[in-house]
Amino acid sequence: MSLCGDNFVKLVGVVTKKQVTAYGDSTLFKCILSIPTPGNQGDQKIGVSTWGEKALYLNDIQEGTWLRIFGHIEKTSYKTKCRYCSGATTSYWTDVVIDNFVVLGEEDE
């Protein structure tokens, strides 16, 4: 039997550092979702992104808007030079991809 985990993320936070970029016929939306933590321990900062129609819709929201997002985690990689030896290396990062979202008002926080 092969075990398989769930890859489902639900986050609620404030949109910061919004970026929208056109790539050919598609659009990429990226931002940092700032998620308040209890006890004034600072905010968690999570990178989120989406493509296509969702990206176009999110392009119209203002930074500071509260969002509830439903998505999944994706690991991405790219080739780069090692900063110590200048040899080839692969760098990785993890992003949350938005599958669906709800724009929240102040009363929904």
Sequence and secondary structure as in RCSB ss.txt:
>XXXX:A:sequence
MSLCGDNFVKLVGVVTKKQVTAYGDSTLFKCILSIPTPGNQGDQKIGVSTWGEKALYLNDIQEGTWLRIFGHIEK
TSYKTKCRYCSGATTSYWTDVVIDNFVVLGEEDE
>XXXX:A:secstr
        EEEEEEEEEEEEEEETTEEEEEEEEEEE GGG  EEEEEEEEEHHHHHHHHTS TT EEEEEEEEEE
EEEEEE TTT  EEEEEEEEEEEEEEEEE GGG 
